[in-house]
Amino acid sequence: MNNFDSASMGRAWGQLSGISLASVVLALATSVTAFAAAEVRMPRLENLEKLTVGPDNHFQVAISPSEERIYFTRSRNLATRLFWRGLKGFQALGVVEPFVKAEFDTKDPSISPDGTRIAYTSYESQARGDVCVQNISDGKGTPLACADERATSEQPFWLGNQRIAFIRRPTGSNLAQLVSFDLTTREKKVLFEDQILSAHADSASRWIVYSSVQAQSNSENNIERVLKVFRLSDQKSWSLKVGLPGLPGFPRFDEAAQFVYFAQFSNDTNADSRIDGNDNGLVYRIPVAQLEQSNSTLLPEQLTTAEQNCNFPAPGKTHLYMTCAFEGSLDVYRIPKTGLVPTEWTEKNLLDAYRTSRSVAERTLIINTLRHRFETYRNVDSLGKILSQHIIKKNTKQRCIILILLRLRFPFPTKKVTEFCAIFLKFFSTARVNDLTRFHPSLFSCWPRSEVHLRMLKVASSPSRSFLWAL
């Protein structure tokens, strides 16, 4: 048998195939380049990293300053209890350990800025809930101090390392109180009263951002949930004008006080004709520098999608920790602090991702990211794309819905979307079932008449500030 070196084999192969070895190498190089280019044209969103595992529910995560540990609430058989797990070294193997005794319920963990103490809601001595503080190094689970409240007290957070704040809900009152508790002097002070749903302060104790409810300016019988800011230096408060429909909640500052993260419930995902905390949540953030802009409408940055159903955001140094419910139970996940869309993506990357995205939720995320990063996309056309994504839930209905919008000759997208919504809402709120055929015959080729009427009523009664997310 003859022995061939690599050069001889290359010459023989080239002669047999009628092409040169150089041509083969060039073709292979071209193929690799084309494959790499294809990879660039198909960018990927970041993945959620799961940190807890069901079947029990895990939520309300708090992170140590070094991100070595997470503390969270576990719910089992209607009982809640604080647990923890490590994220670095041998502790990162996923072992979950109880943090407090099992004889009583606990929830709402909050870590001090220096990482040495944890505040939480305890039901050991008060059936309605009391706020307690414990040294993290104390393995016995003995509270260092408790607020000793008779009224319902919950959701503590820190104002420095020696003072906490919590929500007190007096019996028989519609208003809650935001109370500060000095751990050294044991002095308690009411900072303000309002309909407080959740709250958090920045690391320098300059602002407290909280979710609340207030009457809508254009309606006597309807209320809306909003984000409010309380400035501790002069005791003034104001509402933030956030350019989102739906209900905000669970605001959290990051450690550097650069952003406020919050959850937003914008879609009627469970089809109960209302938008509330039972619907899928999304996580957004707004720069802290914009908190003083009480007269401007803020455009938040969307970080997650509706299909992931995440809330209780808790930003760490490098990751954003959240509670999500899309894999059978409530569990703790994390993503980069900047969200699912990589920060290095260019406009072309985003447009490629929009074209190749697999779901309505992902396309909506990409559109909102374009709007946030590039001012040229803050227009009616982009809102029109979002509208179409929310209306077009199934491909079988896509052509019919677009046909309806075109034949109705509504001022879309050439005029303001608010005008389009007003016309749409006015018609739906006054239409009768017998008059719907005059709206457009092709409407009934998509849905039965009863379902159409149900959708009309859903729009007319929606608590959202826009009909876009009610359909």
N, C-alpha and C positions, 0 to 999 in steps of 0.2 A: 504494500500500500504506500502510495506516495504521500509525503508530508508537504503540506502547503503552509506557507506563512500567511499572515493576514493580508499583505499587499497582493500576493499571488491570488488569494481567494477573491479579493476585491476586483482584480482585473478580469478574472475568469467570470465572475458574476456579471460584471458590466458588459463583457462581450456577449454572454449568453442572452442577456435581456435587451441588448441594443442601446443601452444608455450608459453613461459614464458614472463612476463613483461620485464625482463632484455633483452631478445632477441629483443623485440620491440624497446626498448630504443636504443640498440646498432645499430639496423637497421636504425633508424631515424638519429642517429648521423653520421653513415656512409654515408647516403644520403646527409646530410648537408655538410659533408666534401667533398664529390664528387662534389656537386654543386659549392662549393667555389673554388675547384681546377679547375672546368670548367671555372669559371669566370676569374681565373688567366690566363688560356690558351687562352682566347679571349679578349685581351686588347683593349681599345678604344683610338682613337685619341682625342685630344682636339677639342672642338666645337668653331666655330666662334660666337662671341656675336655681334649682330647687334645693332648699336647705333643711326642710322638715318633711316627714312622710306620714301620711294618714295611717289608719282610718280616722283617728281623732282630728279635730280641727285645731290648727295652730295659727295665732294671729297676734296683733298688737306687739310688733317686734321693737326692741330697744337694743342699741349697739354700744359696746364699749368704745372709748375714744380711739383705741388702737385697732379696732375691728378684729380683735382676737376672740371675742365672745359675742353671742347674741342671747338676749333674754326675751321670752315671749309667753303668751297666755295659751294654755292648752285647755280645750273644752272636752270633757268626757262625761257622758250620762248627766248632762245639765250642770255639772260642777266645773268650775274654772280654777286653774292653779298655775303658778309661775314655774317655768322650766328654763333651762339654759343649755347651750351646747357650744363647744369650741370650734373655731374656724382655722386655727393654725397648729402646726406640729401634730403630735399624736392625738390631740383633741379634735382634729379635723376629720376623724374617722366616722363621725356622725352619731356618736353616743349622746343621747339626750338625758339630762339629769334634772330631778326636781330641785327647785331653789328654796321653797318654803314647805312648811308642814302640810300634810294632807288633811288635817282635821278641820280646816276652814277654807273658804274660797278666797282667791286673790286674783287680781287682774291689773291692767294699766301700768306696766313697768316703765320707768323713766330713770336713766342713768345720769348722775351728776357730771358736770363738765370735766372734773378731774378723775372721773372713773372709779372713785372709791366708795360711793354710796348709790343706793337704788331706792327710789320712791315708788309706791304702788298703792292700790286700793285694796284694803283688807276687810274681811267680814268676820274677823275673829271675835271682836267685842261689840260691834255694831251691825245689826241686821241690815241696815240701810247702806252700810259702807262707810269706812273711815280711811283717811289717808295716813300712811305710815312710812317711815324712812328706816333703812337698815344698812349697816356696813356690809359691803359685798364680801369682805374677808371673813365675816362671821358665819361659820359653818352651822351654828345652832339655830339660825333663823329667828333670832331675838330682835325685835324692833328697837332701834335707837330712840325713836320718838314717834308719837302719833298725834294727830290734830285733836283727837278726842271730841269728835263732832257728834251731835245728836241728829242733825239733818243729813240727808243724803250727800255724801262728799265723794268725789271721784276725779279721775283724769289729772293726776299731778304732773307738773313739769317744773323745771328748775329756773330760778332767778339767781344765778351765781352758784357757789358751792355751799352756802350756808342758809339759803332761803328757797323755799318752794312755793308754788302757787297751785291752787286746785279749784275745781268748780263745786260750789255748794248750792244745793237745790232745796230751799226752805219749803216745808210742807204747806200746801194751800196757796202757794204763790206761782204765778206764771213766769216770773223772772228768776233767773239764777244769779248767783254772786260769784265774782272772781276774787278769791281770798288769797292773800300772801301769808306765809307762816315762817317766822324766823326760828331756825333750829337752835340758835344760841339762847335767845331771850324767851322763846316760846310765845312770842307776841304774834297775834293774828290781826290782819287788817283787810277790810273789804276795799278792793281797788275800784270796782264799778259793778253795776247791775245791768243785766240785759238778758235777752233770750239766748243764752250761750249754749251751743251744742258741742263744740270742741275748741281747744285753744292751745297756743304754744308761743314761747318767747324766744327772741334771738339771744345769742350767747352773751351779749353786752347789756342785756335787759333794757334796751331802748324801746322796742315795740312788742306788743302782744297782738298777734293776728288770730282771730277767732271766727268761726262760722256762726251765723245767726239768721233770724228771719225778720223780715220787715214788710210792710204793706207796699204793694206796687204803686208807683206814682200815677199810673193810668187806670187803676182799678180800685174800686171801693171794697170789693168782696174777695179779693185774691191777695195772697202773700207770696213772697219769694224768699228763698234762702240765699244769703250773700256772705261774702267775706268782709270783715270789718277790721280796722286797725285801731288799737289803743296805744297812744304814746305816753309812756310813763313820766316823762319829764314835765309835762304840763297837763296831764290827765285829759287830753282831748282825744276824741274818737271820730272816725268817719268810715263810710262804706267804700269799698273798692269797686270800680266799674270794670268788671271782667267780661271780655267779649266772647262769652260762651253761653249757650242755653243750658238749662238744667239746674242742678243743685250742687254746690261745692261743700266740701267737708274735710276734716282731719288735716288742717294746715300744720306744716312742720318746717322750721328753719334748718338749714344745714349748719355745720359747726363753724364755718367761716362767715356766716351771715351774708352770703352772696345771693341766695335764692330762698324763696318760700315754695315748698312743694305742697300740693294738695290733691285730693281726689275730686273728680267731677262725675256726676251721674247725669248723662245727657240723653240716653236712649231708653225708650220703653222696651227693654229687651225681654221682659217677661210677659208682654202683651196684656197688662192689666189696666190699660188706659190711663196710667199715671206714671210720672217719673219720680222715683224716690230711691231710698237706699237699698231696696230690693232688686234694683236693676244693676246691670253690669257697670262697674266703675272704671274710669280712666285716670291716669296720673298726669298732672301738669306741673309746671313751675313758672314763677315770675321773678324777675330780679328784685332784690331788696331795695335797690336804688329807686324803684318805681312806686314804693309804698306811699310816698308823700304826694303822688299825683292823683289827688282825689277827684279832680275834674276831668281826667283823661280816661278814655277807654283803653284798657290794657289787653294786649294780645299774648296770652300765655303760650308756652312751648309744650306741645303734647309729647309725652315720653313713652306711653304704652298704648295698646289697642283695646277696643271694647271687648273683643273676643277673649282676652286674657282675664278680664274682670278683676282688676287690682285696686286696692285702697290701702289705708293706713300706711302712707309713705313714711319712711324713716331714713334720711340720707346719712351715710357715713362719710369717711374721708375719700374713699375711692369708689364706693358702690352705693346704689340706691336699694334699700331693702323694702319689701312690700308684702302685704297679704294678698294672695291671689286665689281665685276659685275657678279653675277651668280643667282640673284633672280629677274631679270626684270629691275633693275635700278642700277646706281652707288650709293653705300652707304658706310658709315663708319662702320667698324667692328674692333674688337680687339680680340687678343689671348694672351696667355702668351708670354713674351719676348723670351722665348726659342723655340717657334714654336708649331706646332700641335703635335709633338711627345714628350711625357713626358720625362723629363731628367732622371727619375729613372728607365726607362725601361732597362732591361738587354738584352744581346744578344738573349736569349731565347724568351723574350717578343717580340723583333723585328721580329724574325723568325716566331713566332706564328701569329703576325699581318700580315706578308707577306702572309702566307698561307690562312688567313681568310679575307683579304682585298677584297673589293667589286668592285674595279675599277683599270684600268691601272694607273691612276694618283696616287692613294694611294700606289700601289705596287712600283712605281717609287720613291715615297717619302721614303718608307721604305728602299729600296735598297741604295739610296743615304745617308740615315741616318746611315746605317751599314757601308758604305764606310767612312763616316766622323768620326764615333766614334771608329771604329776598323780597325787597319791598315791591318789586314789579309784579309779584303774584298776589298782592293784597288788593284784589279787585273783584268785581262781580263775577267774572268768568271762573275764578277759583271757587267762589262760593257756589256757583252753579254746578261745578263738578262735585262738590260735597253734597249738594242737594240730590243730584242724580244717584250718588252712592247710597244715600239713605233711603231713597224711594225704591231703587232697583235692588230688591232683595234676592230675586231669583231671575235667572237668565230668561226663563219662559215668559216673564212679564215685561222684560226690558223694552222690546219693540213697541208694545202696546202703550206703555206709559209715556214714552217719548212722543209717540203719535198724538196722544191726548194733549200733551203740553204744547205741541206745535199747532194743532188745530184750534186750540182755545185762544191762541194769539194773545196770550198774556204778555205783559212787558218784561220778558225775560230772554236773554240776559242783558238787554240794552239799557234798562233802567235799574234803579236800586232794588236790591232783593227785598228790602223791607216793604216797598210798594207792592211787589209781587205777592208777598206773604199776606199783606193786608187784604188784597183782592181775593185771594184764595180763601183766607179765613172767613171773610165776610160772606162769601157765597156758601161755604160749608156750614156756617152757623145758622143760616136762614133757610137752607134748602130743605124741601120735604121729599119724602121718598117718591111720591108720584111725579115730582118735577125733575128727578134726576136724569130721566131719559133725554130731557132737553139739554142737559149739560154736555153730553156727547155720547152717541150710541156706542162707540167703541169702548166706553168705560165698562159696559156690561159684558163685553167679550173677554175681559180680564177677570172680573170678579162677579159673583152673584149680587143681586141688588141689596140683599140684607147685609152683606159684608161691606158694600160701599157705604151704606148708611151708617154702619158701625164705625167705619173709618172717619166719616164726617163728624160724628159725635165725639170721637176721640180727639180730633183736631180742635173742635170747638171748646172742649173741656180741659185741654191740656194745660198744666201749670207752667209749662215751658214758655219762655219768652219768644219762641219761634216755633212755627208749625213744622219746621224741617225735621225735627227729631221725633215728632209725634206720629208720623205715618208708619 
